[in-house]
Amino acid sequence: MDMRKLGYFAVSLVLTLALIFGVRALANVFFTVKKPAKPAIAIPQIEEEKKGGEEAEAKTEAAQPAATEETKQAAAEQTAAEQAEQPAAEQPAAEQQPAQQASAAAPAAGDPAKGKKVFNKCKACHFVDKEKNKVGPYLKGVVGRPVASVEGFKYSDAMKAKAAEIGTWTKENLARYLANPKGLIPGNKMAFAGLKKPQDIADVIAYLESVAK
């Protein structure tokens, strides 16, 4: 093949390729289909669903204020019921004070038999069945006896100073002293720390009272 024919062939190939690409470009321009933003024909089902959703939202918004009012009313009624059923232990301290004071003024009833067993803690320092002093004064007839009045016993200065204020060993004063000896009469000689259980105190006082009879 000579050079002239080769040149014709190359030119024909270039023109053919240019024609092909040109036709494809024109086809894309004239035959491109653009999709509309909204369907040309409304589909009934879609429109109905959309309308139904809007109506449901409107009903929900309309019912919401009423539901809120009902919720507030129910909460107020529940709070009132809880306050009415509130146990005495959760009531204000000011309301509990009268009951506590009444309890302190009237000790619980004691059991002399149980009190005798509790009194074993006191036997090392006190006689209860005879009028004889040990480390502490005898306790026979102590209920109703004037404070610091046992003859022959050397009371502490603290006990003698407090005697006029306390007066006599009533059940109430004995209960206070047995619960906290150093608290009622600071500086007294008794080393015993006191009885922690109110019932033990009541039982001991009942025993002391029974022995004096």
Accessible surface in RSA format (square Angstrom, percent):
REM  Atomic radii and reference values for relative SASA: ProtOr
REM  Chains: A
REM  Algorithm: Lee & Richards
REM  Probe-radius: 1.40
REM  Slices: 20
REM RES _ NUM      All-atoms   Total-Side   Main-Chain    Non-polar    All polar
REM                ABS   REL    ABS   REL    ABS   REL    ABS   REL    ABS   REL
RES MET A   1   184.80  95.7  95.56  63.2  89.24 212.5 100.06  85.1  84.74 112.3
RES ASP A   2    82.06  57.5  69.58  69.3  12.47  29.5  45.88 108.0  36.18  36.1
RES MET A   3   153.01  79.2 145.11  96.0   7.90  18.8 118.71 100.9  34.30  45.4
RES ARG A   4   173.77  73.0 160.41  81.8  13.36  31.8  47.04  64.3 126.74  76.8
RES LYS A   5   129.14  63.0 124.88  76.6   4.26  10.1  68.52  61.7  60.62  64.6
RES LEU A   6    89.19  49.7  89.12  63.8   0.07   0.2  89.12  62.6   0.07   0.2
RES GLY A   7    33.42  41.2   0.00   N/A  33.42  41.2  32.92  90.3   0.50   1.1
RES TYR A   8   145.26  67.8 143.50  81.6   1.76   4.6 107.18  80.5  38.08  46.9
RES PHE A   9   130.49  65.3 125.59  77.8   4.90  12.7 130.04  78.8   0.45   1.3
RES ALA A  10    49.43  45.4  47.32  73.0   2.11   4.8  49.43  69.6   0.00   0.0
RES VAL A  11    88.20  58.0  85.91  77.8   2.30   5.5  88.20  76.6   0.00   0.0
RES SER A  12    62.36  52.7  58.12  77.6   4.23   9.8  32.56  69.3  29.79  41.7
RES LEU A  13    91.99  51.2  88.12  63.0   3.87   9.7  91.58  64.3   0.41   1.1
RES VAL A  14    96.25  63.3  95.15  86.1   1.10   2.7  95.46  82.9   0.79   2.2
RES LEU A  15   115.60  64.4 111.42  79.7   4.19  10.5 111.67  78.4   3.94  10.6
RES THR A  16    68.81  48.9  65.22  66.1   3.59   8.6  44.80  60.2  24.01  36.3
RES LEU A  17    84.61  47.1  84.58  60.5   0.03   0.1  84.61  59.4   0.00   0.0
RES ALA A  18    61.28  56.3  43.88  67.7  17.40  39.6  52.69  74.2   8.59  22.7
RES LEU A  19   122.87  68.4 117.07  83.8   5.80  14.6 122.44  86.0   0.44   1.2
RES ILE A  20    85.35  48.6  81.66  60.8   3.69   8.9  85.08  61.3   0.27   0.7
RES PHE A  21   129.58  64.8 124.67  77.2   4.91  12.8 124.96  75.8   4.62  13.2
RES GLY A  22    32.62  40.2   0.00   N/A  32.62  40.2  31.58  86.7   1.04   2.3
RES VAL A  23    85.95  56.6  84.20  76.2   1.75   4.2  84.57  73.5   1.37   3.7
RES ARG A  24   152.59  64.1 149.21  76.1   3.38   8.1  42.94  58.7 109.65  66.5
RES ALA A  25    55.26  50.8  48.58  75.0   6.68  15.2  54.12  76.2   1.14   3.0
RES LEU A  26   107.52  59.9 107.29  76.8   0.23   0.6 107.52  75.5   0.00   0.0
RES ALA A  27    39.23  36.1  34.94  53.9   4.29   9.8  37.56  52.9   1.67   4.4
RES ASN A  28   102.23  70.5  95.93  92.7   6.29  15.2  26.55  63.9  75.68  73.1
RES VAL A  29   112.04  73.7  85.45  77.4  26.59  64.1  92.40  80.3  19.64  53.3
RES PHE A  30   149.35  74.7 118.47  73.4  30.88  80.4 121.68  73.8  27.68  79.2
RES PHE A  31   160.15  80.1 139.13  86.2  21.02  54.7 145.88  88.4  14.27  40.9
RES THR A  32    93.17  66.3  64.51  65.4  28.66  68.3  59.46  79.9  33.71  51.0
RES VAL A  33   132.29  87.1 106.29  96.2  26.01  62.7 109.86  95.5  22.43  60.8
RES LYS A  34   184.51  90.0 159.63  97.9  24.88  59.2 107.40  96.7  77.12  82.1
RES LYS A  35   189.61  92.5 161.65  99.2  27.96  66.6 105.53  95.0  84.07  89.6
RES PRO A  36    98.56  71.8  71.41  65.1  27.15  98.7  83.07  68.6  15.49  96.3
RES ALA A  37   111.91 102.9  63.41  97.9  48.50 110.3  75.74 106.7  36.17  95.8
RES LYS A  38   164.27  80.1 156.34  95.9   7.93  18.9  98.97  89.1  65.30  69.6
RES PRO A  39   100.33  73.1  78.13  71.2  22.20  80.7  84.93  70.1  15.40  95.7
RES ALA A  40   103.15  94.8  57.73  89.1  45.42 103.3  68.34  96.2  34.80  92.2
RES ILE A  41   143.21  81.5 135.70 101.1   7.51  18.1 138.57  99.8   4.65  12.6
RES ALA A  42    66.30  61.0  44.55  68.7  21.75  49.5  50.27  70.8  16.03  42.5
RES ILE A  43    88.72  50.5  83.83  62.5   4.89  11.8  84.94  61.2   3.78  10.2
RES PRO A  44    94.88  69.2  87.68  79.9   7.21  26.2  94.84  78.3   0.04   0.3
RES GLN A  45   119.32  66.7 116.06  84.8   3.25   7.7  33.71  71.7  85.61  64.9
RES ILE A  46    99.34  56.5  98.69  73.5   0.65   1.6  98.69  71.1   0.64   1.7
RES GLU A  47    91.48  52.5  88.58  67.0   2.89   6.9  29.29  56.6  62.19  50.8
RES GLU A  48   122.49  70.3 112.80  85.3   9.69  23.1  43.70  84.5  78.79  64.3
RES GLU A  49   113.84  65.4  96.15  72.7  17.69  42.1  48.05  92.9  65.80  53.7
RES LYS A  50   134.15  65.4 122.04  74.9  12.12  28.8  75.04  67.5  59.12  63.0
RES LYS A  51   132.69  64.7 130.73  80.2   1.96   4.7  75.18  67.7  57.52  61.3
RES GLY A  52    35.18  43.4   0.00   N/A  35.18  43.4  29.16  80.0   6.01  13.5
RES GLY A  53    35.70  44.0   0.00   N/A  35.70  44.0  33.23  91.2   2.47   5.5
RES GLU A  54    99.21  57.0  91.99  69.6   7.22  17.2  39.67  76.7  59.54  48.6
RES GLU A  55    87.69  50.3  83.60  63.2   4.10   9.8  34.77  67.2  52.93  43.2
RES ALA A  56    55.54  51.1  49.88  77.0   5.66  12.9  54.10  76.2   1.44   3.8
RES GLU A  57   116.48  66.9 112.88  85.4   3.60   8.6  38.57  74.6  77.92  63.6
RES ALA A  58    59.35  54.6  49.76  76.8   9.59  21.8  54.32  76.5   5.03  13.3
RES LYS A  59   150.60  73.5 143.80  88.2   6.80  16.2  92.21  83.0  58.39  62.2
RES THR A  60    90.09  64.1  83.74  84.9   6.34  15.1  64.60  86.8  25.49  38.5
RES GLU A  61   121.55  69.8 112.35  85.0   9.19  21.9  38.79  75.0  82.76  67.6
RES ALA A  62    78.34  72.0  50.21  77.5  28.13  64.0  61.68  86.9  16.66  44.1
RES ALA A  63    58.57  53.8  51.27  79.1   7.30  16.6  57.48  80.9   1.08   2.9
RES GLN A  64   113.93  63.7 109.06  79.7   4.87  11.6  29.84  63.5  84.09  63.8
RES PRO A  65    80.95  59.0  73.60  67.1   7.34  26.7  80.54  66.5   0.41   2.5
RES ALA A  66    57.71  53.1  49.11  75.8   8.60  19.6  56.21  79.2   1.50   4.0
RES ALA A  67    53.04  48.8  49.39  76.2   3.65   8.3  51.56  72.6   1.49   3.9
RES THR A  68    59.69  42.5  55.39  56.2   4.30  10.2  43.11  57.9  16.58  25.1
RES GLU A  69   107.78  61.9 104.32  78.9   3.46   8.2  44.07  85.2  63.71  52.0
RES GLU A  70   118.82  68.2 113.43  85.8   5.39  12.8  42.28  81.8  76.54  62.5
RES THR A  71    91.44  65.0  85.87  87.1   5.57  13.3  66.94  89.9  24.50  37.0
RES LYS A  72   128.52  62.7 119.67  73.4   8.85  21.1  77.31  69.6  51.21  54.5
RES GLN A  73   114.37  64.0 107.64  78.7   6.73  16.0  35.25  75.0  79.12  60.0
RES ALA A  74    58.45  53.7  51.46  79.4   6.99  15.9  54.08  76.2   4.37  11.6
RES ALA A  75    53.74  49.4  47.99  74.1   5.75  13.1  52.38  73.8   1.35   3.6
RES ALA A  76    64.66  59.5  50.40  77.8  14.26  32.4  59.01  83.1   5.64  15.0
RES GLU A  77   107.09  61.5  97.79  74.0   9.30  22.2  44.71  86.5  62.38  50.9
RES GLN A  78   113.10  63.2 106.50  77.8   6.60  15.7  33.40  71.1  79.70  60.5
RES THR A  79    68.31  48.6  68.04  69.0   0.27   0.6  43.62  58.6  24.69  37.3
RES ALA A  80    59.93  55.1  51.32  79.2   8.60  19.6  54.48  76.7   5.44  14.4
RES ALA A  81    51.40  47.3  43.15  66.6   8.25  18.8  50.91  71.7   0.49   1.3
RES GLU A  82   102.46  58.8  93.77  70.9   8.69  20.7  41.04  79.4  61.41  50.1
RES GLN A  83   124.34  69.5 108.80  79.5  15.54  37.0  36.45  77.6  87.89  66.7
RES ALA A  84    90.08  82.8  47.34  73.1  42.74  97.2  59.87  84.3  30.22  80.0
RES GLU A  85   141.21  81.1 114.97  87.0  26.24  62.5  47.02  90.9  94.19  76.9
RES GLN A  86    68.89  38.5  54.83  40.1  14.06  33.5  10.10  21.5  58.80  44.6
RES PRO A  87    71.35  52.0  61.08  55.7  10.26  37.3  71.35  58.9   0.00   0.0
RES ALA A  88    69.94  64.3  61.11  94.3   8.83  20.1  61.29  86.3   8.65  22.9
RES ALA A  89    89.94  82.7  58.49  90.3  31.44  71.5  66.39  93.5  23.55  62.4
RES GLU A  90   111.98  64.3  89.30  67.6  22.68  54.0  36.59  70.8  75.39  61.6
RES GLN A  91    65.92  36.9  58.71  42.9   7.22  17.2   4.69  10.0  61.24  46.4
RES PRO A  92    79.19  57.7  66.89  61.0  12.30  44.7  79.09  65.3   0.11   0.7
RES ALA A  93    73.55  67.6  62.65  96.7  10.90  24.8  65.30  92.0   8.25  21.9
RES ALA A  94    75.92  69.8  61.33  94.6  14.60  33.2  62.36  87.8  13.56  35.9
RES GLU A  95   104.55  60.0  80.80  61.1  23.76  56.6  39.85  77.1  64.70  52.8
RES GLN A  96    46.69  26.1  44.09  32.2   2.60   6.2  16.41  34.9  30.28  23.0
RES GLN A  97    94.35  52.8  93.91  68.6   0.44   1.1  16.68  35.5  77.67  58.9
RES PRO A  98    84.14  61.3  75.83  69.1   8.32  30.2  79.20  65.4   4.94  30.7
RES ALA A  99    69.33  63.7  54.78  84.5  14.54  33.1  63.01  88.7   6.32  16.7
RES GLN A 100   109.97  61.5 101.40  74.1   8.57  20.4  41.85  89.1  68.12  51.7
RES GLN A 101   121.64  68.0 113.96  83.3   7.68  18.3  43.83  93.3  77.80  59.0
RES ALA A 102    61.64  56.7  49.88  77.0  11.76  26.7  58.11  81.8   3.53   9.3
RES SER A 103    76.03  64.2  62.51  83.4  13.52  31.2  32.37  68.9  43.67  61.2
RES ALA A 104    74.03  68.1  50.81  78.4  23.22  52.8  62.96  88.7  11.07  29.3
RES ALA A 105    62.37  57.3  49.23  76.0  13.15  29.9  54.97  77.4   7.40  19.6
RES ALA A 106    69.74  64.1  55.62  85.8  14.12  32.1  59.18  83.3  10.56  28.0
RES PRO A 107    43.92  32.0  19.41  17.7  24.51  89.1  26.21  21.6  17.71 110.1
RES ALA A 108    62.01  57.0  39.39  60.8  22.62  51.5  49.95  70.3  12.06  32.0
RES ALA A 109    95.99  88.3  67.05 103.5  28.94  65.8  77.53 109.2  18.46  48.9
RES GLY A 110    27.44  33.8   0.00   N/A  27.44  33.8   1.50   4.1  25.94  58.1
RES ASP A 111    53.79  37.7  51.22  51.0   2.56   6.1  19.19  45.2  34.60  34.5
RES PRO A 112    57.43  41.9  56.49  51.5   0.94   3.4  56.90  47.0   0.52   3.3
RES ALA A 113    69.69  64.1  57.17  88.2  12.52  28.5  65.30  92.0   4.39  11.6
RES LYS A 114   121.80  59.4 120.54  74.0   1.27   3.0  64.64  58.2  57.17  60.9
RES GLY A 115     0.00   0.0   0.00   N/A   0.00   0.0   0.00   0.0   0.00   0.0
RES LYS A 116   125.68  61.3 124.54  76.4   1.14   2.7  66.93  60.2  58.75  62.6
RES LYS A 117   154.41  75.3 145.28  89.1   9.13  21.7  89.25  80.3  65.17  69.4
RES VAL A 118    20.69  13.6  17.03  15.4   3.66   8.8  20.62  17.9   0.07   0.2
RES PHE A 119     4.19   2.1   4.19   2.6   0.00   0.0   4.19   2.5   0.00   0.0
RES ASN A 120    88.68  61.2  70.48  68.1  18.21  43.8  24.92  60.0  63.76  61.6
RES LYS A 121   129.35  63.1  98.24  60.3  31.11  74.1  70.55  63.5  58.80  62.6
RES CYS A 122    18.85  14.3  13.28  14.8   5.58  13.1   7.56  19.2  11.29  12.2
RES LYS A 123   112.98  55.1 110.39  67.7   2.59   6.2  58.62  52.8  54.36  57.9
RES ALA A 124    80.32  73.9  57.65  89.0  22.67  51.6  67.76  95.4  12.56  33.3
RES CYS A 125    49.29  37.3  49.29  55.0   0.00   0.0   6.91  17.5  42.37  45.7
RES HIS A 126    21.87  12.0  18.88  13.1   2.99   7.7  13.79  14.2   8.08   9.4
RES PHE A 127    44.53  22.3  43.18  26.7   1.35   3.5  44.53  27.0   0.00   0.0
RES VAL A 128    12.14   8.0  10.87   9.8   1.28   3.1  10.87   9.4   1.28   3.5
RES ASP A 129    95.59  67.0  78.49  78.1  17.10  40.4  31.11  73.2  64.48  64.3
RES LYS A 130    94.11  45.9  91.65  56.2   2.46   5.9  50.03  45.0  44.08  47.0
RES GLU A 131   125.23  71.9  92.80  70.2  32.42  77.2  19.37  37.5 105.86  86.4
RES LYS A 132   120.42  58.7 116.09  71.2   4.32  10.3  67.49  60.7  52.93  56.4
RES ASN A 133    45.96  31.7  26.07  25.2  19.89  47.9  13.21  31.8  32.76  31.7
RES LYS A 134    78.84  38.5  50.74  31.1  28.10  66.9  39.23  35.3  39.61  42.2
RES VAL A 135   117.43  77.3  95.46  86.4  21.97  53.0 103.64  90.1  13.79  37.4
RES GLY A 136     7.40   9.1   0.00   N/A   7.40   9.1   7.40  20.3   0.00   0.0
RES PRO A 137    21.73  15.8  21.73  19.8   0.00   0.0  21.73  17.9   0.00   0.0
RES TYR A 138    36.17  16.9  36.17  20.6   0.00   0.0   9.61   7.2  26.56  32.7
RES LEU A 139    28.17  15.7  28.16  20.1   0.01   0.0  28.16  19.8   0.01   0.0
RES LYS A 140    74.09  36.1  69.14  42.4   4.96  11.8  24.01  21.6  50.08  53.3
RES GLY A 141    28.03  34.6   0.00   N/A  28.03  34.6  19.12  52.5   8.91  20.0
RES VAL A 142     3.30   2.2   3.27   3.0   0.03   0.1   3.27   2.8   0.03   0.1
RES VAL A 143    36.87  24.3  16.52  15.0  20.34  49.0  16.52  14.4  20.34  55.2
RES GLY A 144    49.07  60.5   0.00   N/A  49.07  60.5  27.73  76.1  21.34  47.8
RES ARG A 145    37.03  15.5  32.67  16.7   4.36  10.4  30.96  42.3   6.08   3.7
RES PRO A 146    70.95  51.7  70.51  64.3   0.44   1.6  70.51  58.2   0.44   2.8
RES VAL A 147     8.24   5.4   0.07   0.1   8.17  19.7   0.07   0.1   8.17  22.2
RES ALA A 148    26.75  24.6   2.43   3.7  24.32  55.3   2.43   3.4  24.32  64.4
RES SER A 149    50.07  42.3  22.34  29.8  27.72  63.9  29.96  63.8  20.10  28.2
RES VAL A 150     9.09   6.0   0.78   0.7   8.31  20.0   3.73   3.2   5.36  14.5
RES GLU A 151   163.00  93.6 140.35 106.2  22.65  53.9  60.98 118.0 102.02  83.3
RES GLY A 152    83.94 103.5   0.00   N/A  83.94 103.5  42.42 116.4  41.52  93.0
RES PHE A 153    36.17  18.1  20.58  12.7  15.59  40.6  22.53  13.7  13.64  39.0
RES LYS A 154   173.56  84.7 163.32 100.2  10.24  24.4 111.73 100.6  61.83  65.9
RES TYR A 155    27.17  12.7  19.49  11.1   7.68  20.0  17.36  13.0   9.82  12.1
RES SER A 156    15.87  13.4   7.74  10.3   8.13  18.7  13.46  28.7   2.41   3.4
RES ASP A 157   114.89  80.5 106.23 105.7   8.66  20.5  38.87  91.5  76.01  75.8
RES ALA A 158    26.39  24.3  12.61  19.5  13.78  31.4  21.50  30.3   4.89  13.0
RES MET A 159    19.74  10.2  19.74  13.1   0.00   0.0  19.07  16.2   0.68   0.9
RES LYS A 160   114.68  55.9  99.16  60.8  15.52  37.0  54.58  49.1  60.10  64.0
RES ALA A 161    83.80  77.0  49.75  76.8  34.05  77.4  62.09  87.4  21.71  57.5
RES LYS A 162    49.97  24.4  48.93  30.0   1.04   2.5  16.88  15.2  33.09  35.2
RES ALA A 163    17.18  15.8  14.94  23.1   2.23   5.1  15.08  21.2   2.09   5.5
RES ALA A 164    98.17  90.3  63.88  98.6  34.28  78.0  75.93 106.9  22.23  58.9
RES GLU A 165   131.58  75.5  95.61  72.3  35.96  85.6  48.62  94.0  82.95  67.7
RES ILE A 166    22.92  13.0   3.86   2.9  19.06  45.9   9.49   6.8  13.43  36.5
RES GLY A 167    32.97  40.7   0.00   N/A  32.97  40.7  27.77  76.2   5.19  11.6
RES THR A 168    53.10  37.8  51.71  52.4   1.38   3.3  38.01  51.1  15.08  22.8
RES TRP A 169    18.23   7.3  18.23   8.8   0.00   0.0   7.14   3.8  11.08  18.0
RES THR A 170    52.72  37.5  49.37  50.1   3.34   8.0  49.40  66.3   3.32   5.0
RES LYS A 171    86.60  42.2  84.50  51.8   2.11   5.0  39.90  35.9  46.70  49.7
RES GLU A 172    63.47  36.4  62.95  47.6   0.52   1.2  27.06  52.3  36.41  29.7
RES ASN A 173    18.88  13.0  18.88  18.2   0.00   0.0   0.00   0.0  18.88  18.2
RES LEU A 174     9.55   5.3   9.55   6.8   0.00   0.0   9.55   6.7   0.00   0.0
RES ALA A 175    18.54  17.1  16.35  25.2   2.20   5.0  16.96  23.9   1.59   4.2
RES ARG A 176   133.82  56.2 124.09  63.3   9.73  23.2  53.63  73.3  80.19  48.6
RES TYR A 177    19.00   8.9  19.00  10.8   0.00   0.0  15.12  11.4   3.87   4.8
RES LEU A 178    20.07  11.2  20.07  14.4   0.00   0.0  20.07  14.1   0.00   0.0
RES ALA A 179    41.89  38.5  33.48  51.7   8.40  19.1  33.48  47.2   8.40  22.3
RES ASN A 180    79.38  54.7  79.14  76.5   0.24   0.6  21.47  51.7  57.91  56.0
RES PRO A 181     0.43   0.3   0.43   0.4   0.00   0.0   0.43   0.4   0.00   0.0
RES LYS A 182    92.83  45.3  88.30  54.2   4.53  10.8  71.43  64.3  21.40  22.8
RES GLY A 183    47.17  58.2   0.00   N/A  47.17  58.2  23.60  64.8  23.57  52.8
RES LEU A 184    18.90  10.5  10.88   7.8   8.02  20.2  15.40  10.8   3.50   9.4
RES ILE A 185     1.11   0.6   1.11   0.8   0.00   0.0   1.11   0.8   0.00   0.0
RES PRO A 186    89.92  65.5  78.97  72.0  10.95  39.8  80.67  66.6   9.25  57.5
RES GLY A 187    59.93  73.9   0.00   N/A  59.93  73.9  35.27  96.8  24.66  55.2
RES ASN A 188     3.77   2.6   1.35   1.3   2.42   5.8   0.80   1.9   2.97   2.9
RES LYS A 189   124.46  60.7  94.15  57.8  30.31  72.2  77.25  69.5  47.21  50.3
RES MET A 190    44.67  23.1  33.81  22.4  10.86  25.9  28.18  24.0  16.50  21.9
RES ALA A 191    99.32  91.3  65.59 101.2  33.72  76.7  71.50 100.7  27.82  73.7
RES PHE A 192    63.33  31.7  52.96  32.8  10.37  27.0  60.21  36.5   3.12   8.9
RES ALA A 193    71.10  65.4  54.54  84.2  16.56  37.7  61.74  87.0   9.36  24.8
RES GLY A 194     8.80  10.9   0.00   N/A   8.80  10.9   0.00   0.0   8.80  19.7
RES LEU A 195     6.58   3.7   3.59   2.6   3.00   7.5   4.95   3.5   1.63   4.4
RES LYS A 196   165.81  80.9 134.95  82.8  30.86  73.5 101.21  91.1  64.60  68.8
RES LYS A 197   135.87  66.3 135.28  83.0   0.59   1.4  78.09  70.3  57.78  61.5
RES PRO A 198   105.88  77.2 100.58  91.7   5.30  19.3 102.13  84.3   3.75  23.3
RES GLN A 199    87.02  48.7  84.70  61.9   2.31   5.5  51.12 108.8  35.90  27.2
RES ASP A 200    31.64  22.2  31.64  31.5   0.00   0.0   0.00   0.0  31.64  31.6
RES ILE A 201    13.00   7.4  13.00   9.7   0.00   0.0  13.00   9.4   0.00   0.0
RES ALA A 202     5.73   5.3   1.43   2.2   4.30   9.8   3.55   5.0   2.18   5.8
RES ASP A 203     3.21   2.2   3.21   3.2   0.00   0.0   0.00   0.0   3.21   3.2
RES VAL A 204     1.83   1.2   1.83   1.7   0.00   0.0   1.83   1.6   0.00   0.0
RES ILE A 205     6.48   3.7   6.48   4.8   0.00   0.0   6.48   4.7   0.00   0.0
RES ALA A 206    16.85  15.5  11.67  18.0   5.18  11.8  14.46  20.4   2.39   6.3
RES TYR A 207    26.42  12.3  26.42  15.0   0.00   0.0  11.20   8.4  15.22  18.8
RES LEU A 208     4.63   2.6   4.39   3.1   0.24   0.6   4.39   3.1   0.24   0.6
RES GLU A 209    52.95  30.4  51.99  39.3   0.96   2.3  12.50  24.2  40.46  33.0
RES SER A 210    44.74  37.8  31.23  41.7  13.51  31.1  26.65  56.8  18.08  25.3
RES VAL A 211    36.53  24.0  20.64  18.7  15.89  38.3  27.73  24.1   8.80  23.9
RES ALA A 212    48.14  44.3  19.80  30.6  28.34  64.5  20.49  28.9  27.65  73.3
RES LYS A 213   196.89  96.1 130.86  80.3  66.03 157.2 112.55 101.3  84.35  89.8
END  Absolute sums over single chains surface
CHAIN  1 A    16291.9      13620.7       2671.3      10338.7       5953.3
END  Absolute sums over all chains
TOTAL         16291.9      13620.7       2671.3      10338.7       5953.3
